[in-house]
């Protein structure tokens, strides 16, 4: 009978191990099943999102949105360029006005000088001829020195 007792002990020990093993195995199977269900849910959500993103309407909306953004950026750039050009043109116009004022002032001074010369010529004609001859003589002497 010792053989039967050994079998009984072995069977009893196996039952205890199997009982624990079955409980932890069942727990692992439930956890694995739960993980598989979660993964399937994530995959379904991803497939749905991809389907939405690749639909014709979504692509059109994305392109239209991008086109609007590009158009707005171009408009802002155009406005900034317009402001810069306007500033430069205003600066150029201001400089032209200043130049015109300077030219006008020079012309007025020239006109005034010509009037004074004309007045002096009328008042002192002989003195004017003498000054003209003196200036001519000096110019001739200066040109002789340069030629030599």
C-alpha positions as CSV (number, residue, x, y, z in Angstrom):
1,X,0.0,0.0,0.0
2,X,2.8,2.4,0.2
3,X,2.5,2.8,-3.5
4,X,-1.1,3.9,-3.2
5,X,-0.2,6.4,-0.5
6,X,2.5,7.9,-2.6
7,X,0.1,8.2,-5.5
8,X,-2.5,9.9,-3.2
9,X,0.1,12.4,-2.0
10,X,1.3,13.1,-5.5
11,X,-2.3,13.6,-6.7
12,X,-3.2,15.8,-3.7
13,X,0.0,17.9,-4.3
14,X,-0.8,18.2,-8.1
15,X,-4.3,19.3,-7.3
16,X,-3.1,22.0,-5.0
17,X,-0.6,23.2,-7.6
18,X,-3.1,23.0,-10.4
19,X,-5.7,24.9,-8.3
20,X,-3.3,27.7,-7.8
21,X,-2.1,27.5,-11.4
22,X,-5.6,27.5,-12.7
23,X,-6.5,30.5,-10.7
24,X,-3.5,32.5,-11.8
25,X,-3.9,31.2,-15.3
26,X,-7.5,32.3,-15.4
27,X,-6.5,35.7,-14.1
28,X,-3.8,36.0,-16.8
29,X,-6.3,34.9,-19.5
30,X,-8.8,37.6,-18.3
31,X,-6.1,40.3,-18.3
32,X,-4.9,39.2,-21.8
33,X,-8.5,39.3,-23.1
34,X,-9.0,42.7,-21.6
35,X,-5.8,43.9,-23.2
36,X,-6.8,42.5,-26.6
37,X,-10.2,44.3,-26.3
38,X,-8.4,47.5,-25.5
39,X,-6.1,47.1,-28.4
40,X,-9.0,46.3,-30.7
41,X,-10.8,49.5,-29.5
42,X,-7.6,51.6,-30.1
43,X,-7.3,50.1,-33.6
44,X,-11.0,50.8,-34.4
45,X,-10.5,54.4,-33.2
46,X,-7.4,54.8,-35.3
47,X,-9.1,53.4,-38.4
48,X,-12.0,55.8,-37.9
49,X,-9.6,58.8,-37.5
50,X,-7.7,57.8,-40.6
51,X,-10.9,57.4,-42.5
52,X,-12.0,60.8,-41.4
53,X,-8.7,62.4,-42.2
54,X,-8.5,60.8,-45.7
55,X,-12.0,61.5,-46.7
56,X,-12.5,63.8,-49.7
57,X,-14.3,66.5,-47.6
58,X,-11.6,66.5,-45.0
59,X,-8.9,66.9,-47.6
60,X,-10.8,69.7,-49.3
61,X,-11.3,71.5,-46.0
62,X,-7.6,71.1,-45.2
63,X,-6.6,72.4,-48.6
64,X,-9.1,75.3,-48.4
65,X,-7.8,76.2,-44.9
66,X,-4.2,76.1,-46.1
67,X,-5.2,78.2,-49.1
68,X,-6.9,80.8,-46.8
69,X,-3.8,80.9,-44.6
70,X,-1.5,81.4,-47.6
71,X,-3.9,84.1,-49.0
72,X,-3.9,85.9,-45.6
73,X,-0.1,85.7,-45.4
74,X,0.2,87.1,-48.9
75,X,-2.2,89.9,-48.1
76,X,-0.2,90.8,-44.9
77,X,3.1,90.7,-46.9
78,X,1.5,92.8,-49.6
79,X,0.3,95.3,-47.1
80,X,3.7,95.5,-45.4
81,X,5.4,95.9,-48.8
82,X,2.9,98.7,-49.6
83,X,3.6,100.5,-46.4
84,X,7.4,100.2,-47.1
85,X,7.0,101.5,-50.6
86,X,4.8,104.3,-49.4
87,X,7.4,105.3,-46.8
88,X,10.2,105.3,-49.4
89,X,8.1,107.3,-51.8
90,X,7.2,109.8,-49.1
91,X,10.9,110.2,-48.3
92,X,11.8,110.6,-51.9
93,X,9.0,113.2,-52.4
94,X,10.2,115.1,-49.3
95,X,13.8,115.2,-50.7
96,X,12.5,116.3,-54.1
97,X,10.6,119.1,-52.4
98,X,13.7,120.2,-50.4
99,X,15.7,120.1,-53.7
100,X,13.1,122.1,-55.5
101,X,13.1,124.6,-52.7
102,X,16.9,124.8,-52.9
103,X,16.8,125.2,-56.6
104,X,14.1,127.8,-56.4
105,X,16.1,129.7,-53.8
106,X,19.2,129.5,-56.0
107,X,17.2,130.7,-59.0
108,X,15.9,133.6,-57.0
109,X,19.4,134.5,-55.8
110,X,20.7,134.2,-59.4
111,X,17.8,136.4,-60.6
112,X,18.6,138.9,-57.9
113,X,22.3,138.9,-58.8
114,X,21.5,139.4,-62.5
115,X,19.2,142.3,-61.6
116,X,21.9,143.9,-59.5
117,X,24.5,143.4,-62.2
118,X,22.1,144.9,-64.8
119,X,21.4,147.8,-62.5
120,X,25.2,148.4,-61.9
121,X,25.9,148.2,-65.7
122,X,23.2,150.9,-66.3
123,X,24.6,153.1,-63.5
124,X,28.4,152.7,-64.3
125,X,28.9,151.5,-67.8
126,X,32.6,152.5,-68.0
127,X,33.4,150.7,-64.8
128,X,31.7,147.6,-66.1
129,X,33.8,147.6,-69.3
130,X,37.0,148.1,-67.2
131,X,36.1,145.1,-65.0
132,X,35.3,143.0,-68.0
133,X,38.6,143.9,-69.6
134,X,40.5,143.1,-66.4
135,X,38.8,139.7,-66.0
136,X,39.6,138.9,-69.7
137,X,43.2,139.9,-69.3
138,X,43.6,137.7,-66.2
139,X,41.9,134.8,-67.9
140,X,44.3,135.2,-70.9
141,X,47.4,135.3,-68.6
142,X,46.1,132.1,-66.7
143,X,45.7,130.3,-70.0
144,X,49.2,131.2,-71.2
145,X,50.7,129.8,-68.0
146,X,48.8,126.5,-68.4
147,X,50.0,126.2,-72.1
148,X,53.7,126.8,-71.2
